[in-house]
């Protein structure tokens, strides 16, 4: 028995030596397990994740709670009626952190190694946008310790206001990197924007966050440096190929979950109809957003509709930027000024171009009873222009629902999203007790 075992060991040793000789000087690279990728591929992944997060289920829920859409089938009925649990946000939370933010950090690390400051700036803008959105939706969130599980297995929750404040210097860094001229935007990417567009978008995001802070002087200054025309909007580009590039709203309502969400009793189509006046005719814009009629409105998914398969999705826009300027100017000066009117009328002039069969005559100060009436008009116009975007829900809460979106059920509108169930289960830093849907966040009191 011992002799057999000895021979076995000798044979095994011989075979191992032979294997070692066989693989000596041979590459162990496994093409099925890449450790790096071309910068353009990594940036593409980042932008796809970003667009998907901004245009996906977070936006649909926001839309049902902001008067844009109506949940009419299966789980969208309770969502429409503000019945929501932590499980509903597992995918969305992962999209923010595990995909978009993590991918942005990968791009930033790679850009730093390559000395590509333009790509670095783009990734910083995406981080500022996705984290600003998350903070607005959830309140206190992990940020300073996020995406570093080795060092911070239970990342701390930073105060909402602190997170928003920390994004302003990040956007300044992004602007400086983009202005350096060192590097490239990559070209033909999902966002497909120029360096100039990204710089303007960074200023527009700064204006948005200063408005959150009620810092009207800086909000106005940044808005005046922001997106300067519809042609320079930052948008998610789409096409007509299934499972590749279709508009996410189109894909959801026409392929994935047909009949779950319409605009059957939504408030926005009603308001667009009610806004008719000697200076305003919203008929064309109503038809761009919706089909059908009273009690039977649905999303316009036609080739020329807002939710069409190839329709680009707005992320940072001229309309929002000019309306930030209009509101900030009015609040800063406590009155209706020439500049405030000009900002609002610039949006109306652009709408007249976009909808030539509509009517958007310029306003004058005498059209408003006082500055509060002017501000309400500005806020309503912004709410309309933010259709389908998460930011519409943020505006409802920031303005204390100045546009009067009806409550779907009960006595109050939701004030935040609930933390993801996976986050509650795995991160001991998650706030306890968990804030419910109707607990206001710090910056939207």
Residue pairs with C-beta under 8 A, 6 or more apart in sequence:
39 107
39 110
39 111
39 114
39 116
39 119
39 186
40 186
40 189
42 103
42 106
42 107
42 110
43 107
43 119
43 122
43 123
43 186
43 189
44 186
44 189
44 190
45 103
46 100
46 103
46 104
46 106
46 107
46 123
46 126
47 126
47 189
47 190
47 191
48 190
49 95
49 99
49 100
49 103
50 100
50 103
50 104
50 126
50 129
50 130
50 191
51 190
51 191
51 236
51 248
51 313
51 315
52 95
52 248
53 92
53 95
53 96
53 99
53 100
53 130
54 129
54 130
54 133
54 236
54 313
54 315
54 389
54 390
55 236
55 247
55 248
55 249
55 313
55 388
56 92
56 95
56 248
57 91
57 92
58 92
58 95
58 133
58 137
58 390
58 417
59 388
59 389
59 390
60 69
60 249
60 252
60 261
61 79
61 84
61 88
61 417
62 137
62 389
62 390
62 392
62 393
63 69
63 387
63 388
63 392
63 393
64 70
64 71
64 76
64 79
64 80
64 261
64 408
65 82
65 393
65 396
65 408
65 413
65 414
66 383
66 392
66 393
66 395
66 396
66 405
67 266
67 267
67 268
67 271
67 383
67 396
67 403
67 405
67 406
68 263
68 266
68 267
68 268
68 387
68 388
68 392
69 261
69 262
69 263
69 266
69 299
70 80
70 261
70 262
70 263
70 264
70 265
70 266
71 77
71 78
71 79
71 80
71 81
71 260
71 261
72 80
72 259
72 260
72 261
72 262
72 264
73 257
73 259
73 260
73 261
74 260
75 260
76 257
76 260
76 261
78 84
79 88
80 408
81 408
81 409
82 408
82 409
82 410
82 414
82 437
84 414
84 417
84 418
84 437
85 418
85 421
86 418
86 419
86 420
86 421
86 424
86 434
87 421
88 418
89 417
89 418
89 419
89 420
89 421
90 420
90 421
90 422
92 417
92 420
93 419
93 420
93 422
93 423
94 420
94 422
96 130
96 131
96 133
96 134
97 142
97 146
97 147
100 126
100 130
101 127
101 130
101 131
101 146
101 147
102 147
104 123
104 124
104 126
104 127
104 130
105 123
105 127
105 147
107 119
107 120
107 122
107 123
108 120
108 123
108 124
108 127
110 116
110 119
111 117
111 119
111 120
111 123
111 183
112 120
114 183
115 182
115 183
116 182
116 183
116 184
117 177
117 178
117 180
117 182
117 183
118 177
118 178
118 180
118 181
118 182
118 183
118 184
118 185
118 195
119 183
119 184
119 185
119 186
120 174
120 177
120 183
121 173
121 174
121 175
121 176
121 177
121 178
121 198
121 202
122 174
122 178
122 185
122 198
124 170
124 171
124 173
124 174
124 177
125 171
125 174
125 198
125 201
125 202
125 205
127 170
128 167
128 170
128 171
128 174
128 202
128 205
129 205
129 315
129 316
131 141
131 143
131 163
131 167
132 163
132 164
132 167
132 205
132 208
132 209
133 390
133 391
133 394
134 141
135 141
135 143
135 160
135 163
135 164
136 160
136 164
136 212
136 390
136 391
136 394
136 441
136 443
136 444
137 390
137 393
137 394
137 416
137 417
138 416
138 417
138 419
138 441
139 160
139 416
139 435
139 441
139 442
140 157
140 158
140 159
140 160
140 163
140 431
140 442
141 157
141 158
141 160
141 163
142 155
142 156
142 157
142 158
142 427
142 429
143 158
143 163
143 166
144 156
144 158
144 166
145 151
145 152
145 155
145 156
146 152
146 155
148 155
149 155
154 427
154 428
154 429
155 427
155 429
156 429
157 429
157 430
157 431
158 166
159 442
160 441
160 442
160 443
161 213
161 442
161 443
164 209
164 212
164 213
164 443
165 213
167 205
167 209
168 206
168 209
168 210
171 202
171 203
171 205
171 206
172 206
174 198
174 202
175 199
175 202
175 203
178 195
178 198
178 199
178 202
179 199
181 195
185 193
185 194
185 195
185 198
190 236
190 237
191 234
191 235
191 236
191 237
191 315
192 237
193 201
193 234
196 232
197 227
197 232
197 233
197 234
198 234
200 225
200 226
200 227
200 228
200 232
201 226
201 227
201 234
201 315
201 316
203 222
203 223
203 225
203 226
203 227
204 222
204 223
204 226
204 227
204 316
204 317
204 320
204 321
204 324
205 316
206 218
206 222
206 226
207 218
207 219
207 220
207 222
207 223
207 226
207 321
207 324
207 325
207 328
208 219
208 320
208 324
208 391
210 216
210 218
210 219
210 222
210 328
211 219
211 324
211 327
211 328
211 398
212 398
212 443
212 444
213 443
216 327
216 328
216 329
216 331
216 332
217 328
217 332
219 324
219 325
219 328
220 324
220 325
220 328
220 329
220 332
223 321
223 322
223 324
223 325
223 328
223 343
224 325
226 321
226 324
227 233
227 234
227 316
227 317
227 318
227 320
227 321
228 318
228 321
229 318
229 350
230 317
230 318
230 319
230 350
230 354
232 318
233 314
233 315
233 316
233 317
233 318
234 314
234 315
234 316
234 317
235 312
235 313
235 314
235 315
236 312
236 313
236 315
237 245
237 312
238 245
238 246
238 247
238 250
238 309
238 310
238 311
238 312
238 313
239 245
239 246
239 309
239 310
240 246
240 309
240 310
242 251
242 255
246 255
246 309
246 310
247 307
247 308
247 309
247 310
247 311
247 312
247 313
248 313
249 299
249 301
249 307
249 313
249 388
250 301
250 307
250 308
250 309
250 311
251 309
252 260
252 261
253 260
253 261
253 262
253 299
253 301
253 307
254 301
254 309
261 299
262 297
262 298
262 299
263 269
263 290
263 292
263 297
263 298
263 299
264 295
264 296
264 297
264 298
265 295
266 290
266 297
267 405
267 406
268 289
268 290
268 384
268 387
269 286
269 289
269 290
269 297
270 294
271 380
271 384
271 403
272 282
272 285
272 286
272 289
272 384
273 282
273 286
275 282
276 282
276 283
278 361
279 359
279 360
279 361
279 362
279 363
279 367
280 359
280 360
280 361
281 358
281 359
282 358
283 357
283 358
284 355
284 356
284 357
284 358
285 351
285 355
285 358
285 384
287 300
288 300
288 304
288 305
288 306
288 355
289 299
289 300
289 305
289 306
289 307
289 387
290 297
290 298
290 299
290 300
291 297
291 298
291 299
291 300
291 302
291 305
292 298
299 305
299 306
299 307
300 306
300 307
300 308
301 307
301 308
301 309
302 308
303 309
303 310
305 311
306 387
306 388
307 388
313 388
314 388
314 389
315 389
317 385
318 347
318 350
319 347
319 350
319 381
319 382
319 385
320 382
320 385
320 386
320 391
322 343
322 344
322 346
322 347
323 343
323 344
323 347
323 378
323 379
323 381
323 382
323 385
324 382
325 339
325 340
325 343
326 340
326 341
326 343
326 344
326 347
326 378
327 375
327 378
327 379
327 382
329 337
329 339
329 340
329 343
330 336
330 337
330 340
330 371
330 374
330 375
330 378
331 375
333 340
334 371
335 371
336 365
336 368
336 371
336 374
340 374
341 362
341 363
341 364
341 365
344 363
344 374
344 377
344 378
344 381
345 362
345 363
347 381
347 385
348 360
348 361
348 362
348 363
349 360
349 362
351 358
351 360
352 358
352 359
352 360
363 377
365 374
368 374
368 377
375 402
376 402
376 403
379 395
379 399
379 402
379 403
380 402
380 403
382 395
383 392
383 395
383 396
383 403
386 392
386 395
394 444
396 403
396 405
396 413
397 413
397 415
397 416
397 440
397 441
397 444
398 443
398 444
401 413
405 413
407 413
412 438
414 437
414 438
415 437
415 438
415 439
415 440
415 441
415 444
416 435
416 437
416 439
416 440
416 441
417 437
418 434
418 435
418 436
418 437
419 430
419 431
419 434
419 435
423 430
424 430
424 434
